[in-house]
């Protein structure tokens, strides 16, 4: 697949997912929505189902032949069901069409269903003995709607989310929109219809979370640079990096390479946020939770010590002490005319294995803020006890982590 066609496919999926989220927010009491049902979106209410097929064809002008395949799929379903309990809705964007509905005539439908295949003319409705009466009945149950461009449709959805959660544009996009995108993508991959079904209330409960999710799908659409810029702004607005807050970093060594790379990252974080002689008196040392084997973890700690960074690991390699690990550092105070600073600290950073943290979970204080670059059961536990949780598990470079947690140099 070429880069251009891959990008077009991605925008097509996003167009469908955005429409799905918008329809979920529009559901009434007693209605439910199925992702990937008869069509891309099925809305069910009181025994009636509206099956919606989404198409995003921004490089094409409209002609009935462009929608032949989805129309045939809908017609086949209509004929096989022989039921008035289904309505069919083709929702599509074409470059030459304004928003609005298109009323298809019987002649137009017949023309659309007549085509050439392998140099032979095929008349689909004759081939399968579909009568005019049946075609007319199908047209009465068919709606063809031309939707807006993907950017406009997303804007409408963002406004819906802003109204629903009483939030600003950035929060609606980077928190609730990203949550919605992830949820719909995950639901679409479930095997059974029941697992792919949601009510409005279920949808809202699943996306009403304070965490920020870096969606790989969303980042491709928005662009990583623009996404990280917005993310940093949101972290700033929520005081996610405030010096007085206890901040935890959860990382996995398999995702970030060598112990030396991780140690260098932690050293730079410490230098930015808790460096002696520069950090303000109320600054808090970072907590780093690392998913790594014993030798790699030992090597990370050794690199940090070699860099002059004193760590508190609660003596986990000897006999872990939750009390020792939880103790606040002893500090010596200095004043240089710019406020009181930390001259000396008994340790600079807490560093512990994910395994130890999990084993002593109930005996350790919860951090105020978590930046998680790894997604597992501990990640789920941290989400439950933390006010500010930033799920950044799809970020794929140390450089991007530094940009978010340290800032651009």
C-alpha positions as CSV (number, residue, x, y, z in Angstrom):
1,X,0.0,0.0,0.0
2,X,1.4,3.4,-0.9
3,X,1.8,6.2,1.6
4,X,-1.0,8.1,0.0
5,X,-3.5,5.2,0.0
6,X,-2.5,4.3,3.6
7,X,-3.2,7.9,4.7
8,X,-6.6,7.8,2.8
9,X,-7.5,4.6,4.6
10,X,-6.6,6.1,7.9
11,X,-8.7,9.1,7.3
12,X,-11.6,6.9,6.3
13,X,-11.4,4.9,9.6
14,X,-11.2,8.2,11.6
15,X,-14.2,9.5,9.7
16,X,-16.1,6.4,10.6
17,X,-15.0,6.5,14.3
18,X,-15.8,10.2,14.6
19,X,-19.3,9.5,13.2
20,X,-19.7,6.6,15.6
21,X,-18.8,8.8,18.6
22,X,-21.1,11.5,17.5
23,X,-24.0,9.1,17.1
24,X,-23.3,7.6,20.5
25,X,-23.6,11.1,22.1
26,X,-26.9,11.5,20.2
27,X,-28.5,8.3,21.5
28,X,-31.7,8.6,23.5
29,X,-32.9,6.5,26.4
30,X,-33.6,3.0,25.3
31,X,-31.3,3.2,22.2
32,X,-28.1,1.3,21.7
33,X,-25.3,1.4,19.1
34,X,-23.4,-1.6,17.7
35,X,-20.0,-1.0,16.1
36,X,-19.5,-3.1,13.0
37,X,-22.9,-4.7,13.0
38,X,-24.9,-5.1,9.7
39,X,-23.0,-1.9,8.7
40,X,-20.3,0.2,10.3
41,X,-22.8,1.6,12.8
42,X,-26.1,0.1,13.8
43,X,-28.5,2.1,15.9
44,X,-31.3,0.0,17.5
45,X,-34.4,1.3,19.2
46,X,-37.8,-0.4,19.9
47,X,-37.3,-3.2,17.3
48,X,-36.1,-0.8,14.6
49,X,-32.4,-0.8,13.4
50,X,-30.8,1.9,11.3
51,X,-27.7,0.5,9.6
52,X,-25.2,3.3,8.7
53,X,-22.3,2.8,6.2
54,X,-19.6,5.5,6.2
55,X,-17.5,6.4,3.2
56,X,-14.8,9.1,3.0
57,X,-13.8,9.7,-0.6
58,X,-12.2,13.2,-0.6
59,X,-10.3,12.6,-3.8
60,X,-13.4,11.7,-5.8
61,X,-16.5,13.3,-7.2
62,X,-19.9,11.8,-6.6
63,X,-21.5,9.4,-9.1
64,X,-23.9,6.6,-8.4
65,X,-21.3,4.1,-9.4
66,X,-19.1,5.3,-6.5
67,X,-21.6,3.9,-4.0
68,X,-22.5,0.7,-5.9
69,X,-20.8,-1.7,-3.5
70,X,-22.3,-0.4,-0.3
71,X,-25.7,-0.1,-2.0
72,X,-25.6,-3.7,-3.1
73,X,-24.6,-4.9,0.4
74,X,-27.6,-3.0,1.8
75,X,-29.9,-4.2,-0.9
76,X,-28.8,-7.8,-0.3
77,X,-29.5,-7.5,3.4
78,X,-32.9,-5.9,2.8
79,X,-34.0,-8.6,0.4
80,X,-32.8,-11.4,2.6
81,X,-34.5,-10.0,5.7
82,X,-37.7,-9.0,4.0
83,X,-38.5,-6.9,7.0
84,X,-39.5,-3.3,7.6
85,X,-37.5,-3.3,10.8
86,X,-34.3,-2.1,9.1
87,X,-33.5,1.3,7.7
88,X,-30.3,1.9,5.7
89,X,-28.2,5.1,5.8
90,X,-25.3,5.7,3.5
91,X,-23.2,8.6,5.0
92,X,-20.4,9.7,2.6
93,X,-18.1,12.6,1.8
94,X,-17.3,13.5,-1.8
95,X,-15.2,16.5,-2.8
96,X,-17.9,18.0,-5.1
97,X,-20.9,17.6,-2.7
98,X,-22.2,20.0,-0.1
99,X,-23.8,18.7,3.1
100,X,-27.3,17.4,2.6
101,X,-29.4,14.4,1.4
102,X,-29.6,12.8,-2.0
103,X,-32.9,11.3,-3.0
104,X,-32.2,8.4,-5.4
105,X,-34.8,7.5,-8.0
106,X,-35.7,4.0,-9.2
107,X,-34.1,4.7,-12.6
108,X,-30.9,6.0,-10.9
109,X,-30.8,2.9,-8.6
110,X,-31.2,0.6,-11.6
111,X,-28.5,2.4,-13.5
112,X,-26.2,2.1,-10.5
113,X,-26.9,-1.7,-10.4
114,X,-26.0,-2.1,-14.0
115,X,-22.3,-2.4,-14.7
116,X,-19.7,-4.2,-16.8
117,X,-17.6,-7.0,-15.4
118,X,-15.1,-8.9,-17.4
119,X,-16.4,-7.3,-20.6
120,X,-19.9,-8.5,-19.8
121,X,-22.8,-6.3,-18.8
122,X,-24.3,-7.3,-15.4
123,X,-27.8,-6.2,-14.4
124,X,-27.7,-7.0,-10.7
125,X,-31.4,-6.7,-9.9
126,X,-32.3,-8.9,-12.9
127,X,-29.6,-11.4,-12.1
128,X,-31.1,-11.9,-8.6
129,X,-34.8,-11.5,-9.6
130,X,-35.3,-8.3,-7.5
131,X,-38.6,-6.8,-8.7
132,X,-39.3,-3.1,-9.1
133,X,-41.7,-3.3,-6.1
134,X,-38.8,-4.6,-4.0
135,X,-36.5,-1.9,-5.3
136,X,-39.0,0.8,-4.5
137,X,-39.5,-0.6,-1.0
138,X,-35.7,-0.6,-0.5
139,X,-35.5,3.1,-1.6
140,X,-38.2,4.0,0.9
141,X,-35.9,2.6,3.6
142,X,-32.7,4.2,2.2
143,X,-31.2,7.5,3.1
144,X,-28.1,8.9,1.3
145,X,-26.5,11.7,3.2
146,X,-23.4,13.8,2.2
147,X,-21.4,14.6,5.3
148,X,-18.9,17.3,6.0
149,X,-15.1,17.1,5.6
150,X,-13.3,15.1,8.3
151,X,-12.0,18.3,10.0
152,X,-15.5,19.8,10.2
153,X,-17.0,16.6,11.5
154,X,-14.3,16.3,14.1
155,X,-15.0,19.9,15.1
156,X,-18.7,19.1,15.7
157,X,-17.7,16.1,17.8
158,X,-15.3,18.2,19.9
159,X,-18.1,20.7,20.5
160,X,-20.4,17.8,21.6
161,X,-17.7,16.7,24.1
162,X,-17.1,20.2,25.4
163,X,-20.8,20.6,26.1
164,X,-21.1,17.1,27.7
165,X,-18.1,17.5,30.0
166,X,-18.1,21.3,30.5
167,X,-14.4,21.5,29.4
168,X,-12.2,23.6,27.1
169,X,-11.2,22.7,23.6
170,X,-7.8,21.2,24.5
171,X,-9.2,19.0,27.2
172,X,-12.1,17.8,25.0
173,X,-9.6,16.8,22.3
174,X,-6.7,15.3,24.2
175,X,-8.6,13.6,27.0
176,X,-12.2,12.8,25.9
177,X,-11.7,12.6,22.2
178,X,-8.7,10.4,22.5
179,X,-10.5,8.2,25.0
180,X,-13.5,7.9,22.6
181,X,-11.2,7.0,19.7
182,X,-9.4,4.2,21.7
183,X,-12.7,2.9,23.0
184,X,-14.4,2.6,19.6
185,X,-11.2,1.1,18.0
186,X,-11.0,-1.6,20.7
187,X,-14.8,-2.3,20.6
188,X,-14.6,-2.7,16.8
189,X,-12.2,-5.6,17.2
190,X,-14.4,-7.6,19.6
191,X,-15.8,-10.9,18.3
192,X,-19.4,-10.9,19.4
193,X,-22.2,-8.4,18.7
194,X,-22.9,-8.0,22.5
195,X,-19.3,-7.0,23.1
196,X,-19.5,-4.4,20.3
197,X,-22.7,-2.8,21.7
198,X,-22.9,0.4,23.7
199,X,-25.5,2.7,25.2
200,X,-24.9,6.5,25.6
201,X,-24.4,6.0,29.3
202,X,-21.9,3.2,28.9
203,X,-20.0,5.3,26.3
204,X,-19.8,8.3,28.7
205,X,-18.7,6.2,31.6
206,X,-15.9,4.7,29.6
207,X,-14.5,8.0,28.4
208,X,-15.2,10.1,31.5
209,X,-11.6,9.7,32.9
210,X,-9.0,12.2,33.9
211,X,-6.2,10.4,32.2
212,X,-4.6,11.6,29.0
213,X,-4.2,8.9,26.4
214,X,-1.6,9.1,23.6
215,X,-3.4,7.2,20.9
216,X,-1.2,5.9,18.1
217,X,-4.1,6.1,15.7
218,X,-4.9,9.7,16.7
219,X,-1.2,10.8,16.7
220,X,-0.9,9.7,13.0
221,X,-4.0,11.8,12.2
222,X,-3.1,14.9,14.1
223,X,0.7,14.6,13.8
224,X,3.0,13.8,16.7
225,X,4.6,17.3,17.0
226,X,1.2,19.0,17.2
227,X,-0.1,16.3,19.6
228,X,2.8,16.6,21.9
229,X,2.5,20.4,21.9
230,X,-1.1,20.2,22.9
231,X,-0.3,17.5,25.5
232,X,2.4,19.7,27.1
233,X,-0.1,22.5,27.3
234,X,-2.6,20.4,29.1
235,X,0.0,19.1,31.5
236,X,0.9,22.7,32.2
237,X,-2.7,23.7,32.8
238,X,-3.3,20.8,35.1
239,X,-0.1,21.5,37.1
240,X,1.0,18.0,36.3
241,X,4.7,18.9,36.7
242,X,4.2,21.2,39.7
243,X,7.2,20.9,42.0
244,X,5.1,20.3,45.1
245,X,3.4,17.3,43.7
246,X,4.7,13.7,44.0
247,X,5.3,12.5,40.4
248,X,5.7,8.9,39.3
249,X,7.2,7.7,36.1
250,X,6.3,4.1,35.0
251,X,8.5,2.7,32.2
252,X,9.5,-0.6,30.6
253,X,13.1,-1.3,29.7
254,X,12.1,-3.4,26.7
255,X,10.5,-0.3,25.1
256,X,13.4,2.1,25.7
257,X,16.5,0.1,25.0
258,X,19.5,-0.1,27.3
259,X,19.9,0.7,31.1
260,X,22.3,3.5,30.2
261,X,19.6,5.2,28.0
262,X,17.1,5.0,30.9
263,X,19.6,6.2,33.4
264,X,20.5,9.2,31.2
265,X,16.8,10.0,30.9
266,X,16.3,9.8,34.7
267,X,19.4,12.0,35.3
268,X,18.0,14.7,33.0
269,X,14.6,14.6,34.7
270,X,16.3,14.9,38.1
271,X,18.5,17.8,36.8
272,X,15.4,19.6,35.6
273,X,13.1,19.1,38.6
274,X,15.2,18.3,41.7
275,X,18.8,19.5,41.3
276,X,20.5,20.6,44.4
277,X,21.1,24.4,44.5
278,X,18.4,25.0,41.9
279,X,15.2,23.2,43.1
280,X,12.9,25.1,45.4
281,X,12.5,24.0,49.0
282,X,9.0,22.4,48.4
283,X,10.1,20.4,45.4
284,X,9.5,16.6,45.6
285,X,11.8,13.9,44.3
286,X,10.4,11.8,41.5
287,X,9.3,8.1,41.9
288,X,10.5,5.9,39.0
289,X,8.9,2.4,38.6
290,X,10.8,0.3,36.1
291,X,9.6,-3.0,34.5
292,X,13.0,-4.7,34.1
293,X,15.0,-7.8,34.9
294,X,17.2,-7.7,38.1
295,X,20.5,-7.2,36.3
296,X,19.2,-4.3,34.1
297,X,17.6,-2.6,37.1
298,X,20.9,-2.9,39.0
299,X,22.8,-1.4,36.1
300,X,20.3,1.5,35.9
301,X,20.9,2.3,39.6
302,X,24.6,2.0,39.2
303,X,24.6,4.5,36.3
304,X,22.6,6.9,38.4
305,X,25.0,6.6,41.4
306,X,27.9,7.2,39.1
307,X,26.2,10.4,37.9
308,X,26.0,11.6,41.6
309,X,22.3,10.9,41.9
310,X,21.5,9.4,45.3
311,X,18.6,7.0,45.1
312,X,16.1,5.6,47.6
313,X,15.2,2.0,46.6
314,X,14.0,0.9,50.0
315,X,16.9,-1.7,50.1
316,X,14.9,-3.8,47.6
317,X,17.9,-6.0,46.7
318,X,18.4,-6.9,50.4
319,X,15.1,-6.7,52.2
320,X,12.6,-4.1,51.0
321,X,11.4,-1.6,53.6
322,X,8.2,0.2,52.7
323,X,8.7,2.7,55.5
324,X,12.3,3.5,54.4
325,X,11.1,3.9,50.8
326,X,8.2,6.2,51.8
327,X,10.3,8.5,54.0
328,X,10.6,12.1,52.8
329,X,14.2,13.1,52.1
330,X,16.2,15.1,54.7
331,X,17.0,18.5,53.2
332,X,19.4,21.4,54.0
333,X,17.9,24.8,53.1
334,X,19.7,27.7,51.4
335,X,18.6,31.1,50.3
336,X,20.1,32.9,47.3
337,X,17.7,35.9,46.9
338,X,15.5,34.0,44.5
339,X,13.7,32.0,47.3
340,X,14.6,29.1,49.4
341,X,16.3,26.3,47.6
342,X,17.5,22.8,48.4
343,X,21.2,22.9,49.2
344,X,21.5,19.2,50.0
345,X,19.1,16.3,50.0
346,X,19.5,12.8,51.5
347,X,18.3,11.3,48.2
348,X,17.3,12.7,44.8
349,X,15.0,10.0,43.4
350,X,13.0,6.9,44.4
351,X,13.7,4.0,42.0
352,X,12.1,0.6,42.4
353,X,11.2,-2.4,40.3
354,X,7.6,-2.8,39.1
355,X,7.5,-6.2,40.8
356,X,8.5,-4.7,44.2
357,X,6.0,-1.9,43.8
358,X,3.2,-4.4,43.1
359,X,4.1,-6.6,46.0
360,X,4.0,-3.7,48.5
361,X,1.2,-1.8,46.8
362,X,-1.0,-1.4,49.9
363,X,1.9,-0.1,52.1
364,X,3.1,2.6,49.8
365,X,1.6,6.2,49.4
366,X,0.0,7.0,46.1
367,X,1.6,9.6,43.9
368,X,-0.2,12.8,42.9
369,X,0.6,12.4,39.2
370,X,1.5,9.4,37.1
371,X,3.2,9.4,33.7
372,X,2.9,5.9,32.4
373,X,4.7,4.7,29.3
374,X,3.7,1.1,29.8
375,X,0.3,-0.6,29.8
376,X,-0.3,-3.6,32.1
377,X,-2.1,-4.5,35.4
378,X,0.0,-2.1,37.5
379,X,-1.0,0.6,35.0
380,X,-4.6,-0.2,35.8
381,X,-4.0,-0.1,39.5
382,X,-2.2,3.3,39.3
383,X,-5.1,4.7,37.4
384,X,-7.5,3.9,40.2
385,X,-5.6,5.8,43.0
386,X,-4.1,8.8,41.1
387,X,-5.9,12.1,40.5
388,X,-3.8,13.0,37.4
389,X,-2.9,10.1,35.1
390,X,-1.3,10.5,31.8
391,X,-1.3,7.3,29.7
392,X,1.6,7.8,27.2
393,X,2.2,4.2,26.4
394,X,2.1,4.8,22.6
395,X,4.9,7.3,22.6
396,X,7.9,5.6,20.9
397,X,11.0,7.7,21.6
398,X,13.1,8.9,24.5
399,X,13.3,12.2,22.8
400,X,9.6,12.7,23.0
401,X,9.6,11.7,26.7
402,X,12.2,14.4,27.3
403,X,10.2,16.9,25.4
404,X,7.1,16.2,27.6
405,X,8.8,15.9,31.0
406,X,11.8,18.2,30.7
407,X,11.1,20.6,27.8
408,X,12.7,21.4,24.5
409,X,16.3,22.6,24.6
